[in-house]
Amino acid sequence: MTGLEYSAGAPAASCPAAQPGAVRLDGPGFHTDPAMLYTRIRSEHGPVVAVELIGGIPAWLVIGYRELHQVTTDGMLFPRDSALWNQWPAIPPDWPLLPMVGRPQPGIYFTAGAAHARHVALVEPALESVDPFALRSACEKLADGLIDRFCGRGHADVVTEFAELLPVLTLAWILGVPEADGPYLAQTMQVLCDGGTEAPAAYQRFVEYMQQLLVQKKLRPGQDLVSRMLADPVPFADEEYVLNMQSVTAAGHLPTADWIGNSIRLMLVDDRFAAAFGAARHSIGQAMTEVLWEDTPTQILAGRWVARDTRLGEALVRRGDMLLLGLAAANSDPHIRQYTGDGADPAHSGNAAHFAFGHGEYRCPFPAQQIAEIIARTGIEVLLDRLPDLDLAVPGESLVRRPSPFLRGFTSLPVRFTPVPAVGGGS
């Protein structure tokens, strides 16, 4: 069966583990045509779907826009507090998805309520202090340096040689990480986020690197994000600093890389953008917005936990159940989508009511959203300015998605172009 493996069952249940129709959260449908897949499971299971994760671990996948808005708005009933999870006794220490779910830890991503607000008060001002003009200038230089590596040969892989490296190199500049360490961090985080068998080891390497970086910044502070967090008058433990550094880096890397790759792919295969490819700069912003609605880099986000028994959509969810946020599925919910008269194009031009950055108390901080937008847009602009006749080197239908139901990006994006000389941007 295309996309998912599941058996027929009633759409409502009192416990995800007890539902015979629980959907296995894997299969090629997540990589090839998730929109069709979500349409199918929405019609058969409703807006809240009992799912089965790797190892037979039960959870709920929230795919309704209204239900996801309810979950992300009500931080008391649905906190991001993994300590509530009723499945911890069944989770082995090497569970591949553990880095994405996270055991209770004192950082911005894994805390709730007052503890979460304390970390936001540290991280958000540090992010706000990043000068957007200096950031764009640094990003332009880094993008030029990456393009210099392949511009003379007339072909390249936009994903592996550009999109995956630019965000982490720019984050290196923001955090004060040596630029030479960027490729190592990029590879480590990709393995971590794909949730495979190597994810736990990759997570450990990531932790160790951030611990070393913190030690360096304590000894030699600079004009960077880590140094600004260390200069905050409110004291934090080393573990807290490290966890917040990890959150900024991980959240800013692959989702931004996939935003770049997915937007470039859209502009190369869709005539609406290809017609204005050489001149209409605004088409880049339009493509980026459409990607956030139709091809959002973070498809599913873990998670929220139920604070008390309640009904969500058609499902009765129990205290301690884990909720997975179906960001992409909610964006395509027919209850909230409006289409133009001819039924061809989604009428969301300029509309930012998507869930690409989350929503509510635990959304991606606004300064982080701005940083991601600057990195992605600047990277795409520099690439198209340098290589104006960029074109796909393979049929669009042959492109392969990363094998993850959580993140939606390409494993490669081969392109061809007229060779041009390097400009000496350096990276």
PAMARPA-710047 format. One record per residue (C-alpha): residue number from 1; y, z, x. Coordinates in Angstrom, 1 decimal. Layout:
N
+--------+--------+--------+--------+
: drenlo :      v :      w :      u :
+--------+--------+--------+--------+
:    NUM :      Y :      Z :      X :
...
+--------+--------+--------+--------+
END
This chain:
427
+--------+--------+--------+--------+
: drenlo :      v :      w :      u :
+--------+--------+--------+--------+
:      1 :    0.0 :    0.0 :    0.0 :
:      2 :    3.4 :   -1.0 :    1.5 :
:      3 :    5.6 :    1.8 :    2.6 :
:      4 :    3.9 :    5.0 :    1.6 :
:      5 :    0.5 :    6.4 :    1.1 :
:      6 :    0.3 :    8.5 :   -2.1 :
:      7 :   -1.9 :    9.1 :   -5.1 :
:      8 :   -0.8 :    9.1 :   -8.7 :
:      9 :    0.4 :   12.5 :  -10.1 :
:     10 :    2.9 :   14.1 :  -12.4 :
:     11 :    6.5 :   13.9 :  -11.2 :
:     12 :    7.2 :   17.6 :  -11.7 :
:     13 :    5.5 :   20.5 :  -10.0 :
:     14 :    5.9 :   24.2 :   -9.2 :
:     15 :    5.1 :   23.9 :   -5.5 :
:     16 :    5.1 :   20.8 :   -3.2 :
:     17 :    1.7 :   21.8 :   -1.8 :
:     18 :    0.2 :   21.9 :   -5.2 :
:     19 :    1.3 :   18.5 :   -6.4 :
:     20 :   -1.5 :   15.9 :   -6.2 :
:     21 :    1.0 :   13.1 :   -6.0 :
:     22 :    2.8 :   14.4 :   -2.9 :
:     23 :    4.2 :   11.5 :   -0.9 :
:     24 :    3.3 :   11.3 :    2.8 :
:     25 :    6.5 :   11.0 :    4.7 :
:     26 :    5.4 :    8.1 :    6.9 :
:     27 :    4.4 :    4.5 :    6.6 :
:     28 :    6.0 :    1.1 :    7.5 :
:     29 :    8.1 :    1.1 :    4.3 :
:     30 :   10.6 :    3.5 :    6.0 :
:     31 :   11.1 :    0.9 :    8.7 :
:     32 :   11.0 :   -2.4 :    6.8 :
:     33 :   12.4 :   -1.9 :    3.4 :
:     34 :   13.4 :    1.7 :    2.6 :
:     35 :   15.6 :    0.7 :   -0.3 :
:     36 :   12.6 :   -0.8 :   -2.2 :
:     37 :   10.5 :    2.3 :   -1.2 :
:     38 :   13.1 :    4.7 :   -2.6 :
:     39 :   13.4 :    2.7 :   -5.8 :
:     40 :    9.7 :    3.0 :   -6.3 :
:     41 :    9.3 :    6.7 :   -5.6 :
:     42 :   12.5 :    7.4 :   -7.7 :
:     43 :   10.9 :    5.7 :  -10.7 :
:     44 :    7.6 :    7.5 :  -10.2 :
:     45 :    8.7 :   10.9 :   -9.1 :
:     46 :   12.3 :   11.4 :  -10.1 :
:     47 :   15.2 :   12.5 :   -8.0 :
:     48 :   13.3 :   15.4 :   -6.2 :
:     49 :   10.0 :   14.3 :   -4.6 :
:     50 :    7.2 :   16.5 :   -3.3 :
:     51 :    6.4 :   15.2 :    0.2 :
:     52 :    3.9 :   16.0 :    2.9 :
:     53 :    5.0 :   16.1 :    6.5 :
:     54 :    2.9 :   15.7 :    9.7 :
:     55 :    0.1 :   18.2 :    9.7 :
:     56 :    0.0 :   18.5 :    5.9 :
:     57 :    3.2 :   20.6 :    5.7 :
:     58 :    4.8 :   20.5 :    2.2 :
:     59 :    8.5 :   20.0 :    1.5 :
:     60 :   10.8 :   18.4 :   -1.1 :
:     61 :   12.7 :   15.2 :   -0.5 :
:     62 :   16.0 :   15.1 :   -2.5 :
:     63 :   16.8 :   11.4 :   -3.2 :
:     64 :   19.1 :   11.7 :   -6.3 :
:     65 :   22.9 :   11.5 :   -5.5 :
:     66 :   23.8 :   14.2 :   -8.1 :
:     67 :   20.9 :   16.5 :   -6.9 :
:     68 :   21.9 :   16.0 :   -3.3 :
:     69 :   25.5 :   16.8 :   -4.1 :
:     70 :   24.3 :   20.0 :   -5.8 :
:     71 :   22.2 :   21.1 :   -2.8 :
:     72 :   24.9 :   20.4 :   -0.2 :
:     73 :   27.6 :   22.0 :   -2.3 :
:     74 :   25.8 :   25.2 :   -3.1 :
:     75 :   25.3 :   26.9 :    0.2 :
:     76 :   24.3 :   30.2 :   -1.4 :
:     77 :   21.3 :   28.8 :   -3.4 :
:     78 :   20.4 :   26.2 :   -0.8 :
:     79 :   21.5 :   27.6 :    2.6 :
:     80 :   20.6 :   26.0 :    6.0 :
:     81 :   18.6 :   29.0 :    6.9 :
:     82 :   15.2 :   28.1 :    8.2 :
:     83 :   14.3 :   31.9 :    8.4 :
:     84 :   13.6 :   31.5 :    4.7 :
:     85 :   10.9 :   28.9 :    5.1 :
:     86 :    7.6 :   29.9 :    3.5 :
:     87 :    5.6 :   27.6 :    5.8 :
:     88 :    6.2 :   29.3 :    9.2 :
:     89 :    2.7 :   30.8 :    9.3 :
:     90 :    1.3 :   27.3 :    9.1 :
:     91 :    3.6 :   25.8 :   11.8 :
:     92 :    1.9 :   25.4 :   15.2 :
:     93 :    4.2 :   25.8 :   18.3 :
:     94 :    3.7 :   22.1 :   19.2 :
:     95 :    4.5 :   20.7 :   15.8 :
:     96 :    6.3 :   17.4 :   16.5 :
:     97 :    9.0 :   17.9 :   13.9 :
:     98 :    9.9 :   21.4 :   15.0 :
:     99 :   12.9 :   20.3 :   17.1 :
:    100 :   14.4 :   18.6 :   14.1 :
:    101 :   13.7 :   21.5 :   11.7 :
:    102 :   14.5 :   24.3 :   14.1 :
:    103 :   13.5 :   27.9 :   14.2 :
:    104 :   16.2 :   30.4 :   13.4 :
:    105 :   18.6 :   30.3 :   16.3 :
:    106 :   22.2 :   31.5 :   16.8 :
:    107 :   24.0 :   28.1 :   16.9 :
:    108 :   26.2 :   26.0 :   14.5 :
:    109 :   23.2 :   24.0 :   13.3 :
:    110 :   20.8 :   26.7 :   12.5 :
:    111 :   22.9 :   29.5 :   11.0 :
:    112 :   24.3 :   30.1 :    7.5 :
:    113 :   27.1 :   32.0 :    5.8 :
:    114 :   29.4 :   34.1 :    8.0 :
:    115 :   27.3 :   33.4 :   11.2 :
:    116 :   27.8 :   29.6 :   10.6 :
:    117 :   31.5 :   30.0 :   10.0 :
:    118 :   31.8 :   31.9 :   13.3 :
:    119 :   30.3 :   28.9 :   15.2 :
:    120 :   32.4 :   26.4 :   13.3 :
:    121 :   35.5 :   28.3 :   14.4 :
:    122 :   34.4 :   27.8 :   18.0 :
:    123 :   33.1 :   24.2 :   17.9 :
:    124 :   35.5 :   22.5 :   15.5 :
:    125 :   38.8 :   23.3 :   17.3 :
:    126 :   37.2 :   22.2 :   20.6 :
:    127 :   36.3 :   18.9 :   19.0 :
:    128 :   39.8 :   18.6 :   17.5 :
:    129 :   41.3 :   19.0 :   21.0 :
:    130 :   39.7 :   15.8 :   22.1 :
:    131 :   42.7 :   13.3 :   22.5 :
:    132 :   41.8 :   10.3 :   20.4 :
:    133 :   43.9 :    8.0 :   22.6 :
:    134 :   42.2 :    9.2 :   25.8 :
:    135 :   38.8 :    9.0 :   24.1 :
:    136 :   39.4 :    5.4 :   23.1 :
:    137 :   40.6 :    4.6 :   26.7 :
:    138 :   37.5 :    6.2 :   28.2 :
:    139 :   35.3 :    4.5 :   25.7 :
:    140 :   36.8 :    1.1 :   26.5 :
:    141 :   36.2 :    1.6 :   30.2 :
:    142 :   32.6 :    2.7 :   29.7 :
:    143 :   31.9 :   -0.2 :   27.3 :
:    144 :   33.3 :   -2.6 :   29.9 :
:    145 :   31.1 :   -1.1 :   32.6 :
:    146 :   28.0 :   -1.5 :   30.5 :
:    147 :   28.9 :   -5.1 :   29.5 :
:    148 :   29.5 :   -5.9 :   33.2 :
:    149 :   25.9 :   -5.2 :   33.9 :
:    150 :   24.7 :   -8.1 :   31.7 :
:    151 :   27.6 :  -10.4 :   30.9 :
:    152 :   26.9 :  -12.8 :   33.7 :
:    153 :   23.3 :  -13.7 :   32.6 :
:    154 :   24.0 :  -14.9 :   29.0 :
:    155 :   21.5 :  -12.6 :   27.3 :
:    156 :   21.0 :   -8.9 :   26.7 :
:    157 :   19.5 :   -6.3 :   24.5 :
:    158 :   22.4 :   -4.7 :   22.6 :
:    159 :   20.4 :   -1.6 :   21.7 :
:    160 :   18.9 :   -0.6 :   25.0 :
:    161 :   21.6 :   -1.9 :   27.3 :
:    162 :   24.7 :   -1.0 :   25.2 :
:    163 :   24.4 :    0.9 :   21.9 :
:    164 :   22.1 :    3.6 :   23.1 :
:    165 :   24.0 :    4.2 :   26.3 :
:    166 :   27.7 :    4.1 :   25.2 :
:    167 :   27.7 :    7.1 :   22.9 :
:    168 :   25.9 :    9.4 :   25.4 :
:    169 :   28.1 :    8.2 :   28.3 :
:    170 :   31.2 :    8.9 :   26.1 :
:    171 :   29.8 :   12.3 :   25.2 :
:    172 :   29.3 :   12.9 :   28.9 :
:    173 :   33.0 :   12.3 :   29.4 :
:    174 :   33.8 :   14.7 :   26.4 :
:    175 :   31.5 :   17.4 :   27.6 :
:    176 :   32.1 :   17.1 :   31.3 :
:    177 :   28.6 :   15.8 :   32.0 :
:    178 :   28.2 :   13.6 :   35.1 :
:    179 :   28.1 :   10.0 :   34.0 :
:    180 :   25.0 :    9.3 :   36.1 :
:    181 :   23.1 :   11.7 :   33.9 :
:    182 :   23.8 :    9.7 :   30.7 :
:    183 :   20.6 :    7.5 :   30.8 :
:    184 :   18.4 :   10.6 :   31.3 :
:    185 :   20.0 :   12.4 :   28.3 :
:    186 :   19.7 :    9.2 :   26.2 :
:    187 :   16.0 :    8.8 :   26.9 :
:    188 :   15.3 :   12.5 :   26.3 :
:    189 :   17.1 :   12.7 :   23.0 :
:    190 :   15.5 :    9.5 :   21.7 :
:    191 :   12.1 :   10.9 :   22.3 :
:    192 :   13.2 :   14.2 :   20.7 :
:    193 :   14.6 :   12.6 :   17.6 :
:    194 :   11.7 :   10.3 :   17.0 :
:    195 :    9.5 :   13.3 :   16.3 :
:    196 :    6.4 :   12.1 :   18.1 :
:    197 :    3.9 :   14.1 :   20.2 :
:    198 :    6.3 :   14.1 :   23.2 :
:    199 :    9.2 :   15.6 :   21.1 :
:    200 :    8.6 :   19.3 :   22.1 :
:    201 :    8.6 :   18.5 :   25.8 :
:    202 :   11.7 :   16.4 :   25.4 :
:    203 :   13.4 :   19.3 :   23.6 :
:    204 :   12.6 :   21.6 :   26.5 :
:    205 :   14.1 :   19.2 :   29.0 :
:    206 :   17.2 :   19.0 :   26.8 :
:    207 :   17.6 :   22.8 :   26.6 :
:    208 :   17.2 :   23.1 :   30.4 :
:    209 :   19.8 :   20.5 :   31.1 :
:    210 :   22.4 :   22.2 :   28.8 :
:    211 :   21.7 :   25.5 :   30.4 :
:    212 :   22.4 :   24.0 :   33.8 :
:    213 :   25.6 :   22.4 :   32.5 :
:    214 :   26.9 :   25.7 :   31.2 :
:    215 :   26.3 :   27.4 :   34.5 :
:    216 :   28.3 :   24.6 :   36.2 :
:    217 :   31.2 :   24.9 :   33.8 :
:    218 :   31.4 :   28.7 :   34.2 :
:    219 :   31.8 :   28.1 :   38.0 :
:    220 :   34.0 :   25.1 :   37.8 :
:    221 :   35.8 :   24.8 :   34.4 :
:    222 :   37.7 :   21.6 :   33.7 :
:    223 :   39.4 :   19.7 :   30.9 :
:    224 :   36.3 :   19.2 :   28.8 :
:    225 :   34.7 :   20.4 :   25.6 :
:    226 :   32.4 :   22.9 :   27.2 :
:    227 :   35.2 :   24.5 :   29.2 :
:    228 :   37.4 :   24.7 :   26.1 :
:    229 :   34.6 :   26.5 :   24.2 :
:    230 :   34.2 :   28.9 :   27.2 :
:    231 :   38.0 :   29.6 :   27.1 :
:    232 :   37.8 :   30.6 :   23.4 :
:    233 :   38.9 :   34.3 :   23.1 :
:    234 :   36.0 :   35.2 :   20.9 :
:    235 :   32.9 :   36.0 :   23.0 :
:    236 :   29.7 :   34.2 :   22.6 :
:    237 :   26.3 :   34.6 :   24.3 :
:    238 :   25.1 :   31.9 :   26.7 :
:    239 :   22.3 :   31.0 :   24.2 :
:    240 :   25.0 :   30.3 :   21.6 :
:    241 :   27.1 :   28.1 :   23.8 :
:    242 :   24.0 :   26.1 :   24.8 :
:    243 :   22.8 :   25.6 :   21.2 :
:    244 :   26.3 :   24.4 :   20.2 :
:    245 :   26.4 :   22.0 :   23.2 :
:    246 :   23.0 :   20.7 :   22.1 :
:    247 :   24.2 :   20.2 :   18.6 :
:    248 :   27.3 :   18.3 :   19.6 :
:    249 :   25.3 :   16.1 :   22.0 :
:    250 :   22.3 :   15.4 :   19.7 :
:    251 :   24.3 :   14.8 :   16.6 :
:    252 :   26.7 :   12.4 :   18.4 :
:    253 :   24.1 :   10.3 :   20.3 :
:    254 :   21.5 :    8.4 :   18.3 :
:    255 :   23.3 :    8.3 :   14.9 :
:    256 :   26.3 :    6.8 :   16.7 :
:    257 :   24.1 :    4.4 :   18.7 :
:    258 :   22.4 :    3.3 :   15.5 :
:    259 :   25.8 :    2.9 :   13.7 :
:    260 :   26.8 :    0.5 :   16.5 :
:    261 :   23.5 :   -1.4 :   16.5 :
:    262 :   23.2 :   -1.6 :   12.7 :
:    263 :   26.8 :   -2.8 :   12.4 :
:    264 :   26.4 :   -5.5 :   15.0 :
:    265 :   23.2 :   -6.7 :   13.4 :
:    266 :   24.9 :   -6.9 :   10.0 :
:    267 :   27.8 :   -8.9 :   11.5 :
:    268 :   25.4 :  -11.3 :   13.2 :
:    269 :   23.2 :  -12.0 :   10.1 :
:    270 :   25.5 :  -11.8 :    7.2 :
:    271 :   27.8 :  -14.8 :    6.5 :
:    272 :   30.5 :  -12.6 :    4.9 :
:    273 :   31.1 :  -11.2 :    8.4 :
:    274 :   30.1 :  -14.2 :   10.5 :
:    275 :   32.8 :  -16.3 :    8.8 :
:    276 :   35.5 :  -14.0 :   10.2 :
:    277 :   33.7 :  -13.2 :   13.4 :
:    278 :   36.2 :  -14.5 :   15.9 :
:    279 :   39.5 :  -13.4 :   14.3 :
:    280 :   39.3 :  -10.9 :   11.5 :
:    281 :   39.3 :   -7.5 :   13.2 :
:    282 :   39.2 :   -5.7 :    9.9 :
:    283 :   35.7 :   -7.1 :    9.3 :
:    284 :   34.4 :   -4.7 :   11.9 :
:    285 :   35.6 :   -1.8 :    9.8 :
:    286 :   34.1 :   -3.3 :    6.7 :
:    287 :   30.8 :   -3.8 :    8.4 :
:    288 :   30.7 :   -0.2 :    9.7 :
:    289 :   31.5 :    1.1 :    6.2 :
:    290 :   28.8 :   -1.0 :    4.6 :
:    291 :   26.3 :    0.3 :    7.1 :
:    292 :   27.1 :    3.9 :    6.2 :
:    293 :   26.2 :    3.0 :    2.6 :
:    294 :   23.4 :    0.5 :    2.9 :
:    295 :   21.8 :    1.1 :    6.3 :
:    296 :   22.9 :    4.6 :    7.3 :
:    297 :   21.7 :    5.8 :   10.7 :
:    298 :   20.4 :    9.2 :    9.4 :
:    299 :   18.1 :    8.4 :    6.6 :
:    300 :   16.7 :   11.9 :    6.1 :
:    301 :   18.1 :   15.2 :    7.4 :
:    302 :   16.3 :   18.5 :    7.7 :
:    303 :   17.1 :   20.6 :    5.9 :
:    304 :   18.0 :   23.3 :    3.4 :
:    305 :   15.9 :   26.2 :    2.2 :
:    306 :   15.7 :   27.5 :   -1.4 :
:    307 :   17.1 :   31.1 :   -1.6 :
:    308 :   15.5 :   31.8 :   -5.0 :
:    309 :   13.2 :   30.0 :   -7.5 :
:    310 :   15.2 :   27.4 :   -9.4 :
:    311 :   15.0 :   24.0 :  -11.1 :
:    312 :   16.3 :   21.0 :   -9.2 :
:    313 :   16.2 :   17.7 :  -11.0 :
:    314 :   12.8 :   17.6 :  -12.6 :
:    315 :   11.1 :   19.9 :  -10.0 :
:    316 :   10.7 :   23.7 :  -10.0 :
:    317 :   11.4 :   24.7 :   -6.4 :
:    318 :   10.4 :   28.1 :   -5.1 :
:    319 :   12.1 :   30.5 :   -2.8 :
:    320 :   11.4 :   29.5 :    0.8 :
:    321 :   10.7 :   25.8 :    0.1 :
:    322 :   12.2 :   23.3 :    2.5 :
:    323 :   14.5 :   20.6 :    1.1 :
:    324 :   14.9 :   17.4 :    3.1 :
:    325 :   18.2 :   15.6 :    2.4 :
:    326 :   17.5 :   12.0 :    1.5 :
:    327 :   20.9 :   10.7 :    2.6 :
:    328 :   20.1 :    7.0 :    2.4 :
:    329 :   18.2 :    7.2 :   -0.9 :
:    330 :   21.1 :    9.1 :   -2.5 :
:    331 :   23.5 :    6.4 :   -1.3 :
:    332 :   21.5 :    3.9 :   -3.3 :
:    333 :   21.0 :    6.0 :   -6.4 :
:    334 :   21.6 :    3.6 :   -9.4 :
:    335 :   23.2 :    6.5 :  -11.3 :
:    336 :   26.3 :    6.3 :   -9.1 :
:    337 :   26.3 :    2.8 :   -7.8 :
:    338 :   28.6 :    0.2 :   -9.3 :
:    339 :   28.2 :   -3.4 :   -8.6 :
:    340 :   30.6 :   -6.4 :   -8.9 :
:    341 :   30.4 :   -8.7 :  -11.8 :
:    342 :   28.1 :  -11.3 :  -10.1 :
:    343 :   25.7 :   -8.5 :   -9.1 :
:    344 :   25.8 :   -9.7 :   -5.5 :
:    345 :   28.0 :   -7.3 :   -3.5 :
:    346 :   28.1 :   -3.5 :   -3.8 :
:    347 :   31.6 :   -2.5 :   -4.9 :
:    348 :   32.2 :    0.2 :   -2.3 :
:    349 :   34.7 :   -1.4 :    0.1 :
:    350 :   36.7 :    1.4 :    1.6 :
:    351 :   34.8 :    4.0 :   -0.4 :
:    352 :   33.8 :    7.0 :    1.7 :
:    353 :   31.8 :    8.8 :   -1.0 :
:    354 :   28.5 :    8.2 :    0.9 :
:    355 :   26.3 :   10.9 :    2.4 :
:    356 :   26.2 :    9.4 :    5.9 :
:    357 :   27.9 :   12.5 :    7.4 :
:    358 :   26.5 :   15.0 :    4.9 :
:    359 :   28.6 :   17.0 :    2.5 :
:    360 :   29.8 :   20.6 :    1.9 :
:    361 :   29.8 :   23.6 :    4.1 :
:    362 :   27.3 :   22.1 :    6.6 :
:    363 :   28.6 :   18.6 :    6.8 :
:    364 :   29.3 :   16.9 :   10.1 :
:    365 :   32.7 :   18.4 :   11.1 :
:    366 :   35.6 :   16.0 :   10.5 :
:    367 :   36.7 :   15.8 :   14.2 :
:    368 :   33.1 :   14.9 :   15.1 :
:    369 :   33.2 :   12.1 :   12.4 :
:    370 :   36.4 :   10.8 :   14.0 :
:    371 :   34.9 :   10.9 :   17.4 :
:    372 :   31.8 :    8.9 :   16.3 :
:    373 :   34.0 :    6.4 :   14.5 :
:    374 :   36.2 :    5.9 :   17.6 :
:    375 :   33.1 :    5.4 :   19.8 :
:    376 :   31.4 :    3.0 :   17.5 :
:    377 :   34.4 :    0.9 :   16.6 :
:    378 :   35.7 :    0.7 :   20.1 :
:    379 :   32.3 :   -0.3 :   21.5 :
:    380 :   31.9 :   -3.1 :   18.9 :
:    381 :   35.5 :   -4.3 :   19.5 :
:    382 :   35.1 :   -4.5 :   23.3 :
:    383 :   31.7 :   -6.2 :   23.0 :
:    384 :   33.0 :   -8.9 :   20.6 :
:    385 :   36.2 :   -9.4 :   22.6 :
:    386 :   34.2 :   -9.8 :   25.8 :
:    387 :   31.4 :  -12.0 :   24.3 :
:    388 :   33.0 :  -13.8 :   21.3 :
:    389 :   30.1 :  -16.2 :   20.8 :
:    390 :   27.5 :  -13.4 :   20.6 :
:    391 :   24.5 :  -14.4 :   18.5 :
:    392 :   21.0 :  -13.2 :   17.8 :
:    393 :   18.3 :  -14.5 :   20.2 :
:    394 :   15.5 :  -14.0 :   17.8 :
:    395 :   15.1 :  -14.5 :   14.0 :
:    396 :   16.7 :  -11.6 :   12.1 :
:    397 :   13.5 :  -10.8 :   10.2 :
:    398 :   11.6 :  -10.2 :   13.5 :
:    399 :   13.8 :   -7.2 :   14.5 :
:    400 :   11.8 :   -4.0 :   14.7 :
:    401 :   13.1 :   -0.7 :   13.4 :
:    402 :   12.5 :    2.6 :   15.3 :
:    403 :    9.3 :    4.2 :   13.9 :
:    404 :   11.0 :    7.2 :   12.3 :
:    405 :   11.5 :    8.1 :    8.6 :
:    406 :   14.5 :   10.3 :    9.6 :
:    407 :   16.6 :    7.8 :   11.7 :
:    408 :   17.2 :    4.2 :   11.0 :
:    409 :   17.9 :    2.0 :   14.0 :
:    410 :   16.4 :   -0.9 :   16.0 :
:    411 :   14.1 :   -0.6 :   19.0 :
:    412 :   15.9 :   -3.7 :   20.4 :
:    413 :   18.5 :   -6.2 :   19.4 :
:    414 :   18.2 :   -9.3 :   21.6 :
:    415 :   21.3 :  -11.5 :   21.8 :
:    416 :   22.6 :  -14.5 :   23.7 :
:    417 :   26.1 :  -15.6 :   24.6 :
:    418 :   28.0 :  -17.8 :   27.1 :
:    419 :   28.0 :  -16.0 :   30.5 :
:    420 :   31.3 :  -14.5 :   31.5 :
:    421 :   32.5 :  -12.8 :   34.7 :
:    422 :   32.5 :   -9.0 :   35.0 :
:    423 :   35.8 :   -7.1 :   34.8 :
:    424 :   34.9 :   -4.1 :   36.9 :
:    425 :   35.2 :   -1.5 :   34.2 :
:    426 :   32.6 :    0.8 :   35.8 :
:    427 :   30.2 :    3.2 :   33.9 :
+--------+--------+--------+--------+
END
